[in-house]
Amino acid sequence: MFELVDAYSQSAVIKVIGVGGGGGNAVQHMLGAAIDGVDFVC
């Protein structure tokens, strides 16, 4: 009768934005940790 179709992507979009000195330092630290699947804006 009915068929449920999941057309949505199952992956999250993660963006990290560093604002100010502390935010930039946090982004640099995360970049150094080599986290995959994250977009960094600094």
N, C-alpha and C positions, 0 to 999 in steps of 0.2 A: 504494500500500500504506500507507505512513506519511506523514504530513504534519507537519513540525516547525512549531510555532506559538510564536513568541516573545511571550509575554504580559506581559513585564516592561517597565517604563518605561526608556527609554534616557537619562534625564537624572539627573544626580547631585544630591543635596541637600547644599548647602554652608551650614554655619552657623559663624559666627565669634563666639567669646565672649571678651570682654576682661575679664581679672581683674587687679585692682590698677592702680596708676598707669600702668605701662608697657603693660599690656594695653588699658586704656581709650584711651591715646594711639594705640596701633596701630589700634584700631577706628576712632577718629576720622579717622586718616590714610586708611584704606581707604574710609570714607564720603566723604571729600573727593575721592577718586579716581573716584567714581561707578561702582563695580563693579556690573554687572548680575547678577541671579540669585543673590545671596548674602543670607542673613538675618544681620543683625548684632544681637548682644545685648551690652549695655554696662552 
